[in-house]
């Protein structure tokens, strides 16, 4: 279950439905994890997902290091090593079985993702700061 932290108080997540990919894989969290607004610990938190919660895995970065997930009307990013899938009747680390389980590979487009998912969030007001963070994190490597 996702919990949001507001003014130091933990409250249950809202039940608003969000559109998810038709190709989403059913996943589970392996421990309590932060749902982030981008693929990295430096992005603002959307909330906390409790251990053993069901999530829809919409896709992962090619390295499987971060995955775009949906839960209870919220959408965000979770570290790939904190997710598991039911694979061949066994709950297995997503990182170990993602290609065989047909988990899609996605990219992170800051503008599209934030405009679609976070316009009502308080951290959206600081959008230029987080856009800059994205440019710094995903700076191309020198040749």
N, C-alpha and C positions, 0 to 999 in steps of 0.2 A: 504494500500500500504506500502511496506517495504521501509524504507530509510536507507542508510548506512551513517555513520559518518566517513569521512576520512579527516585528517588534519584540523579538525574544520569546514569542509564544509559538508553540507547535500546534497547528490545526490540521484537520483532515483535508485532503485535496477535494476540490470541487468536482462535480459529476458532469461537467460540460463535455460533450463528445467532440472529438477532433477527427478530421479525416485522416486515415492512415492508408498506406500503400496496400493495394490488393495483393501484393507479393510479400507482405510482412510475414515473418516467421515467428512462431510462438516461442518466447524465451522466458527465462527465470533469472532473478538476481541471486547470486551466490552468497552475498552478504549485504548489509546496508550500504547504500552508495548514494553519492550526490548525482542528481540529474542536472547536467550543465547545459548552458545555452550555446555551447560550441564544443568542438572536440579537443578539450584540454582542461586541465585543472585551473587555469587562469581565467576562464570564462565565468560569468556570474552563475550562481546556483539558482535553479528553478525550484528545487526542493530535494527532499531525501526520499529514496525508495527503500522500504524495509527489505530485509533479507527474505528470500524465497517468494518474492512477489512476481506475478505474471506480468510480462511486458510484451508488446509487439515490437519485434526488431525490424525496422524499416530498411535497414542496410547498414553496412560498415565501411570504414575507410579500407583501402586495399590491403593495408597491413594488419587489419582486424584489431588495431589498437583502440579504436573508438567506434561506437555504434550509435546510430540514430534510433531512438526508441520512443514509443508512445505508451502512456499509462494514464487511465482515468481522465482523459481530456487534456493532458499535458504532453508536450513533446520536447525532447532534448537528447543529450548525448551522455552515454555511460561508457566507462572503460570496458573494452572487449573482454578482458580477463575477469570481469565481475559478472559475466553472463554465462548461462548454460542453456543448452537445447536438449529436448528429448530426441535422441538419435538412436535408432535400432533398439528401442525400448529401454534405453538407459539415459539418464541425465548426464550429459557430458559437457565439458568446457566448450564454449562457443569457439574459442580460438583453435581448438583441436579439430573441430568438425565443420566449421562454417562453409568451406568450399563444397564438401560432399553433401551438406544439408541445403545447398542452393541459397545461401544467404547472399543477397545482392551486394555489390560494391557500389558505394555512392561517394560523391565529393561534397565538400562543404562550401556553399556559396553564401557568405555572410549576409549580403543584402536580401536575397530571396528568403532565406531561412528566418532571419529576424523579422522581416516585414510580415511574413505569414504567421509566425508563432508568438511574437513578443510585444506587439504594439501596446498592449495594456499593462505591461510590466514596468515597475519603477526603473529598472536598470536600462530600459529602452531610451530614456531621456539622455543617458550618457553614451549613446550610440557611437559618436565619433571616437571616443576613447577606445571602445571595443573594436571598432573597425581598424584603428591603428594597431591594436594588439594583434588582430588577425594578419595584417600586413607584415608585422614583425615576425610572427610565428611561422608564416608560410612564405617567407622571403626565398626567392629562388637561390639555389646553391651556385657558387661561382663555377665557371667552366674549368 
